[in-house]
Amino acid sequence: MIKRLKKIALENHLLMSLFLTALCCVVGFSGAFLLRFDVFFIPEKHLPCLLIGLPIILVIRLVTLSIFRVHRGLYRYVSIHDFVNLSKAIILGSVVFVVLWMSLLNDTYFMPRSIFLIEAILSMSLLSGMRISVRLWRSNRQLRERRRAEGGAGRALIIGAGNMGETIFRMVDRRFLGKDLDVVGFVDDSVGMQKTSIHGVPVLGRLDAVPELVKELGIEVVIFAIPTPPEGLYAGVLNSCDGLQVRFNTVSVLHDVSSGKVSFDRMRSLRVEDLLGRKIVKVDQTKVSDSIQNRTVLVTGAGGSIGAELCVQLAAFGPSKLIVLDSAESPLFETDRALRQSHPGLVIEPVIADIKDCEVIERVFREKAPEYVYHAAAYKHVPLMEAHPDEAVLTNVRGTRILAETAQKYQCCRFVMISSDKAVRPTNVMGATKRMCELVIQSIDEGDTIFTAVRFGNVLGSNGSVIPIFQKQLEKGGPLTVTHQEMTRYFMTISEAVTLVLQCGSIATAGDIFVLDMGTPVRIIDLAKNIIRLSGLQENVDISIEVTGLRPGEKMFEELVAYGEELQPTDVEKVNVLKRKVSPLTYDELQEMVGQLEKFAGDRMIEESRDFLWKLIDLDIERSRPEKAERCAK
């Protein structure tokens, strides 16, 4: 029976709304007389005012409410916008009623002026109260049903009582973020927010009170609601709650690189990259846009983590054509598909090609005519390249040489290569090949093409990097493996690295090697511990960390500057440029040596490839030593 009545009410919502509105207006006008005079005793001389005025005010109210479409709003979704329209309709109706009555009827039927005011207040109170009651009843019923179905909501604490905190509270309350949570309080360091409340939920103190509140209130989830958190905020709260069974969430903040706008869309678990505390990169939109817009751009290694992010950010600047090249079919397909979904109007040309194949690369440049080249294709895994130095040389060194020489031949505007901190005084094959790549592009000084490289450290979350490995180990129950307790690495996010790469490409001059400010190096074992904490687990209780020993070619710490190199600041925040005190090897000097190296690798002479590669690296290091620099200067 109840379900049938609900169905009838929904199907006849407009009629029900009009009926309830009319009822409130009748009660409001009648109540005004009862409140103005003694209850149930209205002077006889004023009864005509009630009887004549009731149909008039009813018609006026229904007309003015219809003008503002108040009766069409669903009560269960009532909002501030609905109350604003309701207020406008009540005010307009009251003005019309007063003017009409005072000009035409007041001489014959005198109505006390207080009736007009009391009627307006009662009508507003009844109409708004009816809507609020329906909304509250529905919200409470849904909450009871959810808790009954799921065994109760988790208790949550929101860090940040500003606009974002209030918005997240409403989204959590309405379950828009997909979490069944009961927010029991806020914390905020602002003095003005202390001892206040938001939607009836109190601000319980400052940030340093979080551990105590987690224990006292049985908090299961801590939600960070700060759009641009200060450096160290996440890590500080996480460390203060060490040993407590609590999860940490935040909201995905979306940064539009081309416009600089910031927005957020959904709640997610706190990630290790959030703990880096890196500030948002400020990009010179004009320089990057001027260099990319309406140009044909080629990205090699477009199926990889960095290559795919390069494509996404480049697409936002409106190139005339984006050529995405990779030798791996499936990753390239995913990059192409994602780009077509996010940028349907952009001309995208996927190319399956091996950068080691000179004829194929020649055809790509001849037919596609790229003006800008972003070279991200490379082998990067240290242990694998130690076992396969020939493949490392062919892909990294030969592939880069072919691309660079072809770009020069077809007069590309710029050629930007992604390098690595492992190229600095390399101790492994991968780093050695990357250093050779830097030397190759620095040695090409003829023609109109500007060649440059961007050197940075580890990128969090990239394919095969330490974070995904730790996450997979965690899913299997551990242990998490690190090779040495004191090993450190530089880290930055994929998005930040690529943003700075684009900025470097827009300001580069011939032969520049840019070095990104990677911040403070991070101990790998600390990363492992933080991943365990973020999962709501405890080290050595729920999961352990195992030290396995250094792998072949692995360094204890990475460097960003080598002998003979000097860092100089640029106009771009977090970007420095390297200046060598000694000129690098010339193109003619390199050509013969690189040719021999490629021949060893092409003939699959593995040990010869390795030995000759290190011979070239030793030559480069010897040439870069301070004493060598002094002799060259003289």
C-alpha positions as CSV (number, residue, x, y, z in Angstrom):
1,M,0.0,0.0,0.0
2,I,2.8,2.4,0.9
3,K,4.7,1.6,-2.3
4,R,1.6,2.2,-4.3
5,L,1.0,5.6,-2.6
6,K,4.7,6.5,-3.3
7,K,4.3,5.6,-6.9
8,I,1.1,7.7,-7.3
9,A,2.9,10.6,-5.6
10,L,5.9,10.4,-7.9
11,E,3.7,10.1,-11.0
12,N,1.6,13.1,-10.0
13,H,4.4,15.2,-8.4
14,L,3.3,18.5,-9.9
15,L,-0.3,18.2,-8.7
16,M,0.9,17.1,-5.2
17,S,3.3,20.0,-5.1
18,L,0.5,22.5,-6.1
19,F,-1.8,21.0,-3.5
20,L,0.7,21.2,-0.7
21,T,1.7,24.7,-1.7
22,A,-1.9,25.9,-1.7
23,L,-2.4,24.2,1.7
24,C,0.6,26.1,3.2
25,C,-0.7,29.4,1.8
26,V,-4.2,28.9,3.3
27,V,-2.6,27.9,6.7
28,G,-0.2,30.9,6.5
29,F,-2.9,33.5,5.8
30,S,-5.4,32.0,8.4
31,G,-2.6,31.7,10.9
32,A,-1.7,35.3,10.5
33,F,-5.2,36.3,11.7
34,L,-5.0,33.8,14.6
35,L,-1.7,35.2,15.7
36,R,-2.7,38.8,15.3
37,F,-5.8,38.4,17.4
38,D,-6.7,36.1,20.2
39,V,-6.6,32.4,19.2
40,F,-9.9,31.2,17.8
41,F,-11.4,34.7,18.3
42,I,-11.2,37.0,15.3
43,P,-13.2,40.3,15.7
44,E,-16.3,40.2,13.6
45,K,-15.3,43.3,11.6
46,H,-12.1,41.6,10.4
47,L,-13.8,38.3,9.3
48,P,-14.6,39.7,5.8
49,C,-10.9,40.5,5.4
50,L,-10.1,36.8,6.0
51,L,-12.8,35.5,3.8
52,I,-12.2,37.9,0.9
53,G,-8.4,38.0,1.3
54,L,-7.9,34.2,1.3
55,P,-8.7,33.5,-2.3
56,I,-6.8,36.6,-3.4
57,I,-3.6,35.7,-1.6
58,L,-3.9,32.1,-2.7
59,V,-4.1,33.0,-6.4
60,I,-1.3,35.6,-6.0
61,R,1.0,33.1,-4.2
62,L,0.4,30.3,-6.8
63,V,1.1,32.7,-9.7
64,T,4.3,34.1,-8.2
65,L,5.6,30.7,-7.1
66,S,4.9,29.4,-10.6
67,I,6.8,32.4,-12.2
68,F,9.9,31.2,-10.2
69,R,9.1,27.6,-10.9
70,V,9.3,26.8,-7.2
71,H,6.6,24.1,-7.4
72,R,8.6,22.1,-9.9
73,G,11.6,21.4,-7.7
74,L,11.8,17.9,-6.1
75,Y,11.6,18.3,-2.3
76,R,14.2,15.6,-1.7
77,Y,16.8,17.5,-3.7
78,V,16.0,21.0,-2.3
79,S,19.0,23.3,-2.3
80,I,19.9,26.9,-1.5
81,H,19.0,27.9,-5.0
82,D,15.5,26.7,-4.4
83,F,15.2,28.7,-1.2
84,V,16.4,31.8,-3.0
85,N,13.7,31.4,-5.6
86,L,11.1,30.7,-2.9
87,S,12.1,34.0,-1.1
88,K,11.8,36.0,-4.3
89,A,8.4,34.5,-5.0
90,I,7.2,35.3,-1.4
91,I,8.5,38.9,-1.5
92,L,6.9,39.5,-5.0
93,G,3.6,38.0,-3.9
94,S,3.5,40.0,-0.7
95,V,4.2,43.3,-2.6
96,V,1.5,42.6,-5.1
97,F,-1.0,41.6,-2.4
98,V,-0.3,44.8,-0.3
99,V,-0.5,47.1,-3.3
100,L,-3.7,45.5,-4.5
101,W,-5.4,45.5,-1.1
102,M,-4.3,48.9,0.0
103,S,-5.4,50.6,-3.3
104,L,-8.7,48.8,-3.9
105,L,-10.1,47.2,-0.7
106,N,-8.6,48.7,2.4
107,D,-11.1,51.6,2.6
108,T,-14.0,49.1,2.7
109,Y,-12.3,46.2,4.5
110,F,-9.6,47.5,6.8
111,M,-6.8,44.9,7.4
112,P,-4.1,45.5,10.1
113,R,-0.7,46.0,8.4
114,S,0.9,43.4,10.7
115,I,-1.2,40.7,8.9
116,F,0.8,41.3,5.8
117,L,4.1,40.7,7.5
118,I,3.0,37.8,9.6
119,E,1.4,36.1,6.6
120,A,4.7,36.4,4.6
121,I,6.7,35.0,7.4
122,L,4.4,32.1,8.0
123,S,4.1,31.2,4.3
124,M,7.9,31.3,3.9
125,S,8.3,29.2,7.1
126,L,5.7,26.6,6.0
127,L,6.8,26.2,2.4
128,S,10.5,26.0,3.3
129,G,10.0,23.8,6.3
130,M,8.0,21.3,4.3
131,R,10.8,21.0,1.8
132,I,13.5,20.7,4.5
133,S,11.5,18.1,6.3
134,V,11.1,15.9,3.2
135,R,14.9,16.2,2.5
136,L,15.9,15.4,6.0
137,W,13.5,12.4,6.2
138,R,14.9,11.0,3.0
139,S,18.5,11.5,3.9
140,N,18.1,9.9,7.3
141,R,16.2,7.0,5.8
142,Q,19.0,6.4,3.2
143,L,21.6,6.6,5.9
144,R,19.8,4.0,8.0
145,E,19.4,1.7,5.0
146,R,23.1,2.0,4.1
147,R,24.2,1.3,7.6
148,R,21.9,-1.7,8.0
149,A,23.1,-3.1,4.7
150,E,26.8,-2.5,5.2
151,G,27.1,-2.9,8.9
152,G,27.7,0.7,9.8
153,A,29.8,3.6,8.3
154,G,33.5,4.1,9.0
155,R,34.3,7.1,11.2
156,A,36.2,9.8,9.3
157,L,38.2,12.9,10.2
158,I,38.7,15.7,7.7
159,I,42.0,17.7,7.7
160,G,41.1,21.2,6.5
161,A,38.0,23.1,7.4
162,G,38.1,25.5,4.4
163,N,36.0,25.4,1.2
164,M,37.4,22.1,0.1
165,G,36.8,20.5,3.5
166,E,33.2,21.7,3.4
167,T,32.7,20.4,-0.1
168,I,34.2,17.1,0.7
169,F,31.9,16.8,3.7
170,R,28.8,17.3,1.6
171,M,30.1,14.9,-1.0
172,V,30.8,12.2,1.6
173,D,27.5,12.9,3.3
174,R,25.7,12.3,0.0
175,R,28.0,9.4,-0.9
176,F,29.1,11.1,-4.1
177,L,32.6,10.0,-3.5
178,G,31.7,6.3,-3.3
179,K,32.6,6.0,0.4
180,D,30.2,5.1,3.2
181,L,31.7,7.3,5.9
182,D,30.5,9.2,8.9
183,V,32.5,12.4,9.4
184,V,32.8,13.1,13.1
185,G,35.0,16.2,13.0
186,F,37.5,18.5,11.3
187,V,40.9,19.7,12.2
188,D,42.5,22.9,11.0
189,D,45.5,25.0,12.1
190,S,43.7,28.3,11.4
191,V,43.0,30.2,14.7
192,G,39.7,31.5,13.4
193,M,38.3,28.0,12.8
194,Q,38.8,26.7,16.3
195,K,35.7,25.9,18.4
196,T,33.5,26.3,15.3
197,S,31.4,23.8,13.4
198,I,30.5,23.0,9.8
199,H,27.0,21.6,9.1
200,G,26.8,20.7,12.8
201,V,30.2,18.9,12.7
202,P,32.8,20.4,15.1
203,V,36.3,21.6,14.4
204,L,38.1,19.5,17.0
205,G,41.5,21.1,17.1
206,R,44.8,21.6,15.2
207,L,46.8,19.2,13.2
208,D,48.9,18.0,16.1
209,A,45.7,16.7,17.7
210,V,45.2,14.1,14.9
211,P,46.9,11.1,16.6
212,E,45.0,11.6,19.8
213,L,41.7,12.1,18.0
214,V,42.2,8.9,16.0
215,K,42.6,6.9,19.2
216,E,39.9,8.6,21.2
217,L,37.2,8.7,18.5
218,G,38.0,5.4,16.8
219,I,38.8,7.1,13.5
220,E,39.2,4.7,10.6
221,V,39.8,7.2,7.7
222,V,41.7,10.5,7.7
223,I,40.8,12.7,4.7
224,F,43.1,15.5,3.6
225,A,41.1,18.4,2.2
226,I,43.8,20.8,1.3
227,P,44.2,21.7,-2.5
228,T,47.9,22.7,-2.3
229,P,49.3,21.2,0.9
230,P,52.6,22.7,2.3
231,E,55.7,20.6,2.0
232,G,55.9,17.8,4.6
233,L,52.2,18.0,5.7
234,Y,51.3,14.5,4.5
235,A,54.5,12.9,5.8
236,G,54.2,14.7,9.1
237,V,50.6,13.4,9.8
238,L,51.5,9.9,8.5
239,N,54.5,9.7,10.8
240,S,52.5,11.0,13.8
241,C,50.0,8.2,13.3
242,D,52.6,5.5,13.0
243,G,51.3,2.3,14.6
244,L,47.6,3.3,14.5
245,Q,45.2,1.3,12.4
246,V,44.0,4.2,10.2
247,R,43.7,4.8,6.4
248,F,44.6,8.1,4.7
249,N,42.6,9.5,1.8
250,T,42.8,12.7,-0.2
251,V,41.0,14.1,-3.2
252,S,42.4,13.8,-6.8
253,V,43.5,17.3,-7.7
254,L,43.5,17.9,-11.5
255,H,46.0,20.4,-12.9
256,D,45.3,21.6,-16.4
257,V,48.8,22.3,-17.7
258,S,47.6,24.4,-20.7
259,S,45.3,26.7,-18.6
260,G,46.8,26.4,-15.1
261,K,43.4,25.6,-13.6
262,V,43.0,23.4,-10.6
263,S,40.0,21.2,-9.8
264,F,39.2,17.9,-8.0
265,D,36.9,15.1,-8.8
266,R,37.1,12.0,-6.5
267,M,38.5,10.6,-3.3
268,R,41.5,8.3,-3.5
269,S,43.9,6.7,-1.1
270,L,47.0,8.7,-0.2
271,R,50.0,7.7,-2.4
272,V,53.7,7.6,-1.8
273,E,54.2,10.4,-4.4
274,D,52.0,12.6,-2.2
275,L,54.6,12.4,0.5
276,L,57.2,14.1,-1.6
277,G,55.5,17.4,-0.9
278,R,56.4,18.7,-4.3
279,K,54.9,22.1,-5.1
280,I,52.8,22.5,-8.3
281,V,55.0,23.4,-11.2
282,K,54.3,26.9,-12.6
283,V,54.6,26.7,-16.4
284,D,55.1,29.6,-18.7
285,Q,52.0,28.9,-20.7
286,T,52.9,31.4,-23.5
287,K,56.4,30.0,-24.2
288,V,55.2,26.4,-24.3
289,S,52.1,27.2,-26.3
290,D,54.0,29.3,-28.9
291,S,56.5,26.5,-29.4
292,I,53.9,23.7,-29.8
293,Q,50.7,25.2,-31.1
294,N,50.0,24.4,-34.8
295,R,53.2,22.4,-35.2
296,T,53.7,18.8,-36.1
297,V,55.2,17.0,-33.1
298,L,56.7,13.5,-32.9
299,V,57.0,11.6,-29.6
300,T,59.1,8.4,-29.6
301,G,58.4,5.8,-26.9
302,A,54.8,7.0,-26.8
303,G,53.7,3.8,-25.3
304,G,55.8,4.2,-22.2
305,S,55.0,6.0,-19.0
306,I,56.9,9.2,-19.8
307,G,56.1,9.1,-23.5
308,A,52.4,8.7,-22.9
309,E,52.3,11.6,-20.4
310,L,54.3,13.7,-23.0
311,C,51.5,13.0,-25.5
312,V,48.8,14.0,-23.1
313,Q,50.4,17.3,-22.1
314,L,51.4,18.1,-25.7
315,A,47.9,17.5,-26.9
316,A,46.6,20.2,-24.5
317,F,48.7,22.8,-26.3
318,G,47.1,22.3,-29.7
319,P,49.7,20.9,-32.1
320,S,48.5,20.6,-35.7
321,K,49.5,16.9,-35.7
322,L,50.7,14.5,-33.0
323,I,52.8,11.6,-34.2
324,V,53.0,8.8,-31.6
325,L,55.7,6.3,-32.3
326,D,56.6,3.1,-30.5
327,S,57.7,-0.5,-31.3
328,A,55.4,-2.0,-28.8
329,E,51.9,-2.5,-30.3
330,S,49.7,-2.8,-27.2
331,P,51.0,0.2,-25.2
332,L,50.9,2.4,-28.4
333,F,47.3,1.3,-28.9
334,E,46.4,2.4,-25.4
335,T,48.1,5.8,-25.8
336,D,46.3,6.4,-29.1
337,R,42.9,5.3,-27.8
338,A,43.3,7.6,-24.7
339,L,44.3,10.6,-26.8
340,R,41.4,10.2,-29.2
341,Q,39.0,10.1,-26.3
342,S,40.4,13.1,-24.5
343,H,41.2,15.2,-27.7
344,P,38.7,14.1,-30.4
345,G,39.6,17.1,-32.6
346,L,43.3,16.5,-32.6
347,V,45.0,14.8,-35.6
348,I,46.8,11.8,-34.2
349,E,49.0,9.5,-36.2
350,P,50.2,6.3,-34.5
351,V,53.3,4.7,-36.0
352,I,54.7,1.3,-35.1
353,A,58.4,1.6,-35.8
354,D,61.8,0.6,-34.3
355,I,64.1,3.6,-33.8
356,K,67.1,1.4,-34.7
357,D,65.7,1.0,-38.3
358,C,67.3,3.8,-40.3
359,E,65.1,3.3,-43.3
360,V,61.8,3.3,-41.4
361,I,62.8,6.4,-39.4
362,E,63.8,8.1,-42.7
363,R,60.4,7.4,-44.1
364,V,58.6,8.7,-41.0
365,F,60.4,12.1,-41.2
366,R,60.0,12.3,-45.0
367,E,56.3,11.6,-45.0
368,K,55.2,13.1,-41.6
369,A,57.6,16.1,-41.6
370,P,57.8,16.6,-37.8
371,E,58.9,20.0,-36.5
372,Y,59.5,19.0,-32.9
373,V,60.8,15.7,-31.7
374,Y,60.5,14.5,-28.1
375,H,62.7,11.4,-27.8
376,A,61.6,9.2,-24.9
377,A,62.2,5.7,-26.4
378,A,64.9,3.8,-24.5
379,Y,65.7,0.7,-22.6
380,K,65.9,1.7,-18.9
381,H,66.1,-1.3,-16.6
382,V,69.6,-1.6,-15.1
383,P,69.8,-5.4,-14.5
384,L,68.4,-6.3,-17.9
385,M,70.8,-4.0,-19.7
386,E,73.8,-5.4,-17.7
387,A,72.9,-8.8,-19.2
388,H,72.2,-7.4,-22.7
389,P,74.7,-4.6,-23.4
390,D,74.4,-5.1,-27.2
391,E,70.6,-4.3,-27.1
392,A,71.2,-1.3,-24.8
393,V,73.8,0.1,-27.3
394,L,71.6,-0.6,-30.4
395,T,68.4,0.9,-29.0
396,N,69.7,3.7,-26.8
397,V,72.8,4.9,-28.7
398,R,72.1,3.8,-32.3
399,G,68.5,4.7,-32.1
400,T,69.3,8.2,-30.7
401,R,71.9,8.8,-33.4
402,I,69.6,7.8,-36.2
403,L,66.8,10.0,-34.9
404,A,69.1,13.0,-34.3
405,E,70.8,12.8,-37.7
406,T,67.5,12.4,-39.5
407,A,66.0,15.3,-37.6
408,Q,69.0,17.4,-38.6
409,K,68.6,16.3,-42.2
410,Y,64.9,17.2,-42.4
411,Q,65.6,20.5,-40.6
412,C,63.4,19.9,-37.5
413,C,63.1,22.9,-35.2
414,R,63.9,21.2,-32.0
415,F,65.0,17.8,-30.7
416,V,64.5,17.1,-27.0
417,M,65.9,13.9,-25.5
418,I,65.0,12.4,-22.2
419,S,68.1,11.5,-20.3
420,S,68.8,10.1,-16.8
421,D,70.7,10.8,-13.6
422,K,72.3,7.4,-14.3
423,A,74.3,9.1,-17.1
424,V,76.4,10.9,-14.5
425,R,79.6,9.0,-13.8
426,P,77.8,5.8,-14.8
427,T,78.4,2.5,-13.1
428,N,76.0,0.5,-15.3
429,V,75.4,-0.2,-19.0
430,M,72.1,1.7,-19.1
431,G,73.7,4.8,-17.6
432,A,76.7,4.6,-19.9
433,T,74.5,4.4,-23.0
434,K,72.5,7.4,-21.8
435,R,75.7,9.3,-21.4
436,M,76.7,8.4,-25.0
437,C,73.3,9.7,-26.1
438,E,74.0,13.0,-24.5
439,L,77.3,13.2,-26.2
440,V,75.8,12.4,-29.5
441,I,73.2,15.2,-29.4
442,Q,75.8,17.7,-28.0
443,S,78.2,17.0,-30.8
444,I,75.7,17.8,-33.7
445,D,76.2,21.5,-34.1
446,E,75.5,22.0,-37.8
447,G,72.1,22.9,-39.3
448,D,69.1,24.7,-37.8
449,T,67.9,22.0,-35.4
450,I,68.3,22.8,-31.7
451,F,69.3,19.6,-29.9
452,T,68.9,19.4,-26.1
453,A,68.6,16.8,-23.4
454,V,66.8,16.8,-20.0
455,R,68.3,14.9,-17.2
456,F,66.3,13.8,-14.2
457,G,66.0,10.9,-11.7
458,N,63.5,8.2,-11.0
459,V,59.8,8.8,-11.9
460,L,57.3,7.5,-9.4
461,G,54.7,5.2,-10.8
462,S,56.4,4.6,-14.2
463,N,56.5,1.1,-15.7
464,G,58.8,-1.1,-13.8
465,S,59.7,1.5,-11.1
466,V,60.0,0.7,-7.5
467,I,56.5,1.8,-6.4
468,P,54.5,-0.6,-8.6
469,I,56.9,-3.4,-7.6
470,F,56.3,-2.7,-3.9
471,Q,52.5,-2.6,-4.5
472,K,52.6,-6.0,-6.1
473,Q,54.7,-7.4,-3.3
474,L,52.2,-5.9,-0.8
475,E,49.3,-7.5,-2.6
476,K,51.0,-10.9,-2.3
477,G,51.6,-10.4,1.4
478,G,55.2,-9.5,1.2
479,P,58.0,-9.2,2.0
480,L,58.9,-5.8,0.4
481,T,62.4,-6.1,-0.9
482,V,65.1,-3.4,-1.0
483,T,68.7,-3.9,-2.0
484,H,70.4,-1.8,0.7
485,Q,69.2,0.0,3.8
486,E,71.0,3.2,2.9
487,M,70.3,3.3,-0.8
488,T,68.8,6.7,-1.9
489,R,67.2,7.9,-5.1
490,Y,65.8,11.2,-6.5
491,F,62.1,11.0,-7.2
492,M,59.5,13.1,-9.0
493,T,56.1,12.5,-10.4
494,I,55.5,11.7,-14.1
495,S,53.4,14.8,-14.5
496,E,55.9,17.1,-13.0
497,A,58.8,15.7,-14.9
498,V,57.0,16.0,-18.3
499,T,55.8,19.5,-17.5
500,L,59.4,20.6,-16.9
501,V,60.5,18.7,-20.1
502,L,58.1,20.8,-22.1
503,Q,59.3,24.0,-20.5
504,C,62.9,23.0,-21.2
505,G,62.1,22.4,-24.9
506,S,60.7,25.9,-25.2
507,I,63.8,27.7,-23.8
508,A,66.6,25.4,-25.1
509,T,69.6,26.5,-27.1
510,A,71.9,24.2,-29.1
511,G,73.6,21.5,-27.0
512,D,72.0,22.4,-23.7
513,I,71.6,19.7,-21.0
514,F,68.9,20.6,-18.5
515,V,68.9,19.2,-15.0
516,L,65.6,19.2,-13.1
517,D,65.5,20.1,-9.4
518,M,64.7,16.7,-7.9
519,G,64.5,17.9,-4.3
520,T,66.0,15.8,-1.5
521,P,67.0,12.2,-2.2
522,V,64.8,9.6,-0.5
523,R,65.8,6.4,1.1
524,I,64.3,3.4,-0.7
525,I,63.6,1.6,2.6
526,D,61.6,4.7,3.8
527,L,59.5,4.4,0.7
528,A,58.8,0.8,1.6
529,K,57.8,1.7,5.2
530,N,55.5,4.5,4.0
531,I,53.7,2.1,1.6
532,I,53.1,-0.2,4.5
533,R,51.7,2.6,6.6
534,L,49.5,3.9,3.8
535,S,48.0,0.5,3.5
536,G,46.9,0.7,7.1
537,L,49.3,-2.1,8.0
538,Q,52.2,-2.3,10.5
539,E,55.8,-3.2,9.6
540,N,57.0,-6.5,11.1
541,V,53.5,-7.1,12.3
542,D,51.5,-7.4,9.2
543,I,54.3,-7.4,6.6
544,S,58.1,-7.3,6.6
545,I,60.9,-5.6,4.7
546,E,63.8,-7.8,3.4
547,V,67.2,-6.5,2.3
548,T,68.5,-8.5,-0.6
549,G,71.9,-6.9,-1.5
550,L,73.0,-4.7,-4.4
551,R,72.4,-5.9,-7.9
552,P,75.1,-5.7,-10.7
553,G,75.7,-2.1,-11.8
554,E,73.5,-0.6,-9.1
555,K,74.7,2.6,-7.3
556,M,74.1,3.4,-3.7
557,F,73.1,7.0,-4.6
558,E,72.6,8.9,-7.8
559,E,74.1,12.2,-8.9
560,L,72.9,14.9,-11.2
561,V,76.2,16.7,-12.0
562,A,79.5,15.1,-13.1
563,Y,83.1,16.3,-13.2
564,G,83.6,19.2,-15.5
565,E,79.9,20.3,-15.3
566,E,78.5,23.3,-13.6
567,L,74.9,24.0,-12.7
568,Q,73.5,27.4,-13.7
569,P,70.0,28.6,-12.9
570,T,67.4,29.4,-15.6
571,D,64.4,31.6,-15.6
572,V,62.3,28.5,-15.1
573,E,61.6,27.3,-11.5
574,K,63.1,23.9,-10.8
575,V,65.1,23.9,-14.0
576,N,68.9,24.3,-14.2
577,V,71.2,24.1,-17.2
578,L,74.6,22.4,-17.3
579,K,77.7,24.2,-18.6
580,R,80.8,22.1,-19.3
581,K,84.2,23.5,-18.4
582,V,85.6,21.5,-21.3
583,S,84.0,21.1,-24.8
584,P,82.5,17.6,-25.3
585,L,83.8,15.2,-27.9
586,T,83.2,16.6,-31.4
587,Y,80.9,14.9,-33.9
588,D,83.9,13.8,-36.0
589,E,85.6,12.3,-32.9
590,L,82.4,10.5,-31.9
591,Q,81.4,9.3,-35.3
592,E,84.2,6.8,-35.7
593,M,84.0,5.6,-32.1
594,V,80.2,5.3,-32.0
595,G,80.3,3.5,-35.4
596,Q,82.7,0.9,-33.9
597,L,80.5,0.5,-30.8
598,E,77.4,-0.1,-32.9
599,K,79.3,-2.6,-35.0
600,F,80.3,-4.6,-32.0
601,A,76.7,-4.5,-30.8
602,G,75.2,-5.3,-34.2
603,D,77.5,-8.4,-34.5
604,R,76.3,-9.5,-31.1
605,M,79.8,-9.3,-29.6
606,I,78.5,-8.8,-26.1
607,E,81.7,-8.5,-24.1
608,E,83.4,-6.4,-26.8
609,S,80.3,-4.1,-26.8
610,R,80.6,-3.7,-23.0
611,D,84.3,-3.1,-23.0
612,F,84.3,-0.6,-25.8
613,L,81.3,1.3,-24.2
614,W,83.3,1.6,-21.0
615,K,86.3,2.7,-23.0
616,L,84.3,5.6,-24.4
617,I,82.9,6.5,-21.0
618,D,86.5,6.5,-19.5
619,L,87.5,8.8,-22.3
620,D,84.7,11.2,-21.6
621,I,85.4,11.2,-17.8
622,E,89.1,11.7,-18.4
623,R,88.4,14.7,-20.7
624,S,86.1,16.2,-18.0
625,R,88.4,16.0,-15.0
626,P,89.3,19.4,-13.4
627,E,93.0,19.1,-14.3
628,K,92.1,18.4,-17.9
629,A,89.8,21.4,-17.9
630,E,92.7,23.6,-16.7
631,R,95.1,22.3,-19.5
632,C,92.4,22.9,-22.1
633,A,91.8,26.5,-20.8
634,K,95.5,27.3,-21.2
